[in-house]
Amino acid sequence: MEVHAARLVQALAAAHRLEVVVPRERAVPEMDGVRFHAELTEHFGATLRRTAALVARVAPDAVLALNAGSAAIARLVAVPVVTRVVGNDFERAWVGPHLPGRFAWWRLPSSGGFSPGRWLRRADQAYRNRAALRSLAACRIVLANSGWTRDALARRGVTGPEVRVLVGGVDLGDFRPRDRDAERQALGLPGGPILFSAARLTRKKGFDILLRALPAVLARHPDLLLLLAGQGEEEPALRDLAESLGIEASVRFLGGVGHDLLPRYMAAADVYLQPSRASRDERDESVDVETMGRAVCEAAACGRPAIVSRSGGLPDVVQDGQTGLLVPEADAPALAAAIARLVDDTALCARMGTAAAERARREFGWDTVARLTEAALQDARAARRSS
């Protein structure tokens, strides 16, 4: 989300004067046409009041908020507000008000049968979610990062603003088609089929399902290699699972991969994988969903087809049968069949990769995202003037 904000500021500053509110603890950059205000803190109410006062002084044509919690500014100012939302920022909002006395009870145990800690966490999360939804209802336009997020807004009763779906946000200079064999040689990778995925190693990402799918594929392609880039709390369990399945030699845990290497690994692979699933947090019973999948957009820009689950917003990023394949959530046999289909048919894999790259150039690049965001701000401004 920070990358998204930074790239939008860079793009919009080329044609507009911007006033940008940033966290107090970060170094404030210098940029032509942009004035930064270090006002954001963990104290939501105070930050909101200071931001509203800033809007009153500056009198901008429109305000762009970059998460559902920050949309609260729309309830305090007369300026039209456009807000980008990612689904989880109102389904399990992290920005917004808390119940009184939160720091007194936050450390209470949240497990067991009767758990005051779990009940209070659930109440606190629900309180913050409701605040985010009320704020979004006061916006002029909401930019949803996927159709799933748009539909979630409708399910939650947010009907006031116009909702537009805006997927993507990829640096097409870094993430681009490259010579697969040259990248493999440079990275020291073998010549057999390579699968790649990059994400935090958490339950939501479904990597345990992926590991359980591999033995069936390895029976037909014993030289296949799975590369997993990322770190997280599930790594020890995933390593143990790979060993118990007897596939540890075919799985390589890369750890954290820098931004410079990520597109090269994507280009070196044959297929990108993201078998995400909805994951429930037992502490507050909120559900974490993959609402878009930026890494899948990046893999597409590298010319690689993706296999993803029908979970959250992933179907917005992968066109089934055209730029990749969709499989049911948490279905290891279906995932194995999809992997085998692309690994067996290299011509199909190449066609889908080409189609993925073409779509990424049309829809996922930062130029497109910035242009459509700017159009939403201009439309909000025009609607204000005509009302």
Secondary structure, 3 states (H helix, E strand, C coil): CHHHHHHHHHHHCCCCCEEEEEECCCCCCCECCEEEEEEECCCHHHHHHHHHHHHHHHCCCCEEECCCHHHHHHHCCCCCEEEEECCHHHHCCCCCCCCCCHHHHCCCCCCCCCCHHHHHHHHHHHHHHHHHHHHHHCCCEEEECCHHHHHHHHHCCCCCCEEEECCCCECCCCCCCCCHHHHHHHHCCCCCCEEEEECCCCHHHCHHHHHHHHHHHHCCCCCCEEEEECCCCCHHHHHHHHHHCCCHHHEEEEECCCCCCHHHHHHHCCEEEECCCCEECCCCCCEECCCCCHHHHHHHHCCCCEEEECCCCHHHHCCECCCEEEECCCCHHHHHHHHHHHHHCHHHHHHHHHHHHHHHHHHHEHHHHHHHHHHHHHHHHHHHHHC
